[in-house]
Amino acid sequence: MEAADHGGGIDAAALAYGGRRADWLDLSTGINPVPYPLGAVSADAWATLPDAAAFARIEAAARRFWSVPTGAAVLAAPGASALIARIPTLLAPATAFVPGPTYNEHGRAFRAAGWTLAEDGAQAQVIVHPNNPDGRLWQAPPARALQIIDESFCDVTPDASLCHLAGRPGTLILKSFGKFWGLAGLRLGFAIGDPALISRLAQMIGPWAVSGPALEIGARALADDAWATTTRARLAQDAARLDQMIGAPVVGGTSLFRLYDVGDAAAFQDRLAKAHIWSRIFPYSSRWVRLGLPGTEADWHRLQTALERVPG
């Protein structure tokens, strides 16, 4: 099995650098550090299996929030990762194109399902929009037998969404609830697109794949336009603040994560880790460091103090 490569991993960092998990500031992910307020969750959501009405409510909320075309279907799922792992099995293995560098779980899932990764003659293609880690925004890709558009980070730039393409045959658009709303532990994601493919994905993940609390909280959050608007403004301000604080050339990113050229990425990560601050580096670049946003003023001060100890 191919090793995974993504953010997080505080337990491993603590083993290497010491401290308890609670001692660490995790800036290695692109998760909003100021999450959507959970509010009260009904006892029924905890105690009973989710009924069809609960799924219908959240899928209707998703359809409205993302302006899903009439001809496209919507599926709520236990996180975008669960969908990424299953999508390659929708077609017989052939050739898939995953332009990189990008989020490595897509290529990993296609290879695990027996696909070959190459550009020429590809029947399937994945684009991550905005791309992770450099924030690249794509134009509408050409139609293919299977076209995946991963918009896990697109809620910070809704005007750039390609969701209007969701009605095209063979197209699947992925949405992650954990990133923008900051509730990654809720494990909620969505596939939007070709009704035939969505139907098959629904069969793969089975009934009651999403918990009752996740359905209830997710539907409430998707209906809260005021929170979304305020959060986008705050994230943009915080991303600019982080750029100024780091002071290194900005390679790209979104307002949920920033990508910097720090010269020696491993050394930069090591020095921050000694202050129990975790960052993200990449096997394909010795210079890039990706940082998420601190969530509180105490976290911002902690990062500033650690940076003052990192040679420029």
N, C-alpha and C positions, 0 to 999 in steps of 0.2 A: 504494500500500500504506500502510495506517494505521500510524503510528509506534508502536512499543512503548513502554510506560512501566512500568518496574519497577526493583527494586534492582540493585545491582552497578554496573558501569560504571566500575571503578577506572581503566582505561586512559584514559577520557575525563577523569576527575577529575585524573589525573596530568598530562595535557596542559594543563589549565587552571591547576593550582596547583603543578605541579612535582613532582619526586621520581620515584623508580622505583616500580613496582608493589609491590615488596617493602617499601617505606617506609611503605605505607599500612595503616591499621587500618580494615577495612571493617565498619561497623555498619549498612549500608544494607539488609541482608537479614535474614530470620528463620531463618537456618540455625544449628543448634546448633553453637557454636564448640568444643565438646569432643566430637569425633565418636566413633562406635563404633570400637573397635580392629579393624583389618582382619584381623589374624592371618595365618597362612599361607594361600596360595591354591595349589591343586594345579596341577601342570604341565599336567594334562589340561584344566583349565578354560581355560588360555591357548591350548593348542595344537590343540584340536579344536572343531568346531561343537557347540553345546549340543544334547544329545539330549532326547527327550521326557521321560525320567526327571528331568532337571534342572529342567525347567519344572514337572513334577508336584510335585517336592519343594517348590519355593518357593511354588507356589500352595496346597499343603496347609498350609504354615507360615503363609501369609497368612490362610487360612480359619480356622485355630485362633486366631491372634493377634487378629483382628478379630471373632471369633464370627460368621462369615458364615452366614446362614440356609441351610438345606439346598437350597432351591429356587433359590438365586442362583449365578451363575458367577463365576469369578475369572480375570482376565487380567493377567499380568505384561507390562509395556511399558517402552520406553526413556524413562522419565520421564513425569510427569503432563502436561507441556506437549505432548508428542507426542499424547496422547489428546485434550487440549483442542482442538487444531487439527483433529482428524478428526471429533469427535463431531457437529458441525453437519451433516455430510454424510450422517448416518444417515437423515435425513428430507428430503423435498422442502422447499425454503425456504418459510417462512411467517413467523409472528411469534413472537419469543422475548422473555421478560422476564428481565432481569438486574438485580435491585434493587441500587442503588449508594448511596454509593460503595463499590467493591469491586475485586477483582483484575481489571484491565482486559483480560487476555488472553481471557476468556470472550466479552465483547461483541465484541472485535476478531475472534475466530474466527467468530462467527455472522454478523457483517457481511460478512466476506470470503467466506462461503459463500452470500451473497445473501439472508440473513434481514433482516427489519425488527425493530428493537428497540422494544417497547412493552409495556405491561401488559395493556391490554384485548385479550381474545380470544387470548391467547398460547397456542400449542400446546406450547411448550417453556419451561422455566424453569431458571435456574441460581441456586443459593444457595451461598455460600461459608461454611462452618461449621466452626470459628469464622471470622467474616468478617475479611478483610484489607482495611483496616488497623485497624479498631476492635475486633476480637475479639467481635463480636456472635454470640450463640448463637441458633439458630433452633429453633422447634418443628417438628414433622413437617409438611412442606408438602403441599398437596393433590396428588392424582395428576394427571398430564398425559400427553400422548402421549410427551413426553420430559422427564424430570425429572432434572437433574444436581445432585448434592450433592457439593461439593468439600470434602473433609475433609483437605486437605493439612496443616493445623496441628492436627488434632484428637487426635493421639497424646499431647499433653500433658494432655488432658482426656478420657480414654477413656470415662468414664461418660456424657459428653454425646453420644457418637457416635449417629448415626442409621442405623448399618449394619443394624439389624434391619429397615429398610425395603427392603433390597436385593432382596428377593424379589418386590416389586411390579412388574407389567408397566410397561415404559417407564422404569424407574429405573436410573440409573447413579451409583455412589458412587466418587469418585476419592480415591486415597491417594498421598501423596508419600513416598518413602523418604528423600530428601535432607534434608528439614527436621529431623525429630526425631532421626534417626540421624546427621545432620551430614555426610553423604556425597553432596553434591549432584553432584559430578563423576562419580559412579558411573552416573548417569542411569538410575534405576529408579523406576517408579511402577506403580500398579495401578488397574484398573477392576473394580468389583464390581457385579453386578446382573443385569438381565434377560438370560437366556441367549441369546436371539435377537440382542439388540444386541451382547452380548459376542462372539458368533460373528462378526458382521460386522466389528467392530473388529479382531478377530484376523486376519481376511483382509486388512484394510487395512494393518496394520503388517507383515504378512508373516512368514515363518519366521525364526527366529534373531534376532528383533528385540532381544533382550536378550543382552548378552555373557555368556560363561561365568563370568568372575570376578564379575560383578554377581549372577548367579544364586546362586553359591556363598556369597558374603558376605551377600547378602540373606536367604537361608534360615537361615544361622547367626544373624544378628542378630534375626530374627523369633522365633526359639526362645529367645532370652536374656531371659527375664522379669525376672531379677534386675537386669540392666543397665537395663532400661526403668524399673523402679520407682525405682532409685537416681537415675537421670537426671531423672525427673520432680521428685523432691524437690530436687535441686540447681538445676534451672532455676527452680523457684518461689522459692527463696532468692535466686538471682541477680537475678530480676526485681524482687523487693522491694528489693534493694540498689541496683539501677539507679534505681528510683523515688526513693529517698531521695537519691541522688547528684544527679539532675537537678533535683529540687526544683520542677518546673513541674507544673501541673495535669495529671493523667492522664486522657486522653480514653478510653482503652481499650487493648486489645491482648491478648496471650496471654503465657505465660511464655517464649516464644521471641522476642517483639518487643513493644515498648511504644510507645504513641502519646501524644505530649505536645502541649499547647497552649503554645507558647513566645512567642506574640505576633507576632513577625516571623520566619517560618520561613526565608526566604531568607537573612536576615542571620545567623541561628543556624547554618545549614549552612555559610555562607561562612566564619565565624569558626572553626568546627571544621575545615573543609577546609584552612585555613591551617596547621593543626597536622597535616595529612595524616590526618585522621579523616573518613571519609565517612558521611553520614547520608542519610535518605530524606525528601524533601518531595514534595508532590502538586500537580498543576495545578488541583485543585478547592478547595484551601484555602491561604490565605496564612499560616495560623497553626500548622498541624500539622507536627510532625517525628516520624518513626518511627525508633527506634533498636533494633538488635539487641543482644545481650549480648556484652561482652568475654569472652575465653576464658581469659586468664591474669592473674595478679596484676600483671604488668608492663603488660598492656593496661588493666586497671582504673586503675592509677596514671596511665597516659598520658591516659586520658579525664578523670580528675579534674583533672590539671594543665591540660589544655586548657579545661575548664569554668571554672576559676578565672580564665581570661583572657577569658571570654565575659561581657560585661555582663549582669546579671540584669534 
